Amino acid sequence: MVSSMAAIIGAPGECVWYAGAKGAVDSMVIGMCAEVAKEGRRVNAVTPGVIDTDIQPPAGSSASARCCRWAGRDSDEVAEAVLFLLSDAASYVNGANLRVSGALILL
């Protein structure tokens, strides 16, 4: 599953609705992994920090000034985390929420 650092910081004044939805994802990971672990299935999440996408406020806007900053990384690093969790190297990882958020700075 894909969560967001918004679930951790709450995204006040920006997109609380989005943060709440991603908080639900975090809860689902825990509940679902317990439900399906005995069947040999794994449920994990990756929690990206802010990435330059269309959902983010434009640079220089007041919303952008209050937003967390991504520390020079891009979506490729998030994809690598997803690939790791899907690989055999993570065969004993279940119920994890891997934060790929760089140096998260709250402004």
Secondary structure, 3 states (H helix, E strand, C coil): CECCCHHHHCCCCCCHHHHHHHHHHHHHHHHHHHHHHHHCCCCCEEEECCCCCCCCCCCCCHHHHCCCECCCCCHHHHHHHHHHHHCHHHCCCCCCEEEECCCCECC
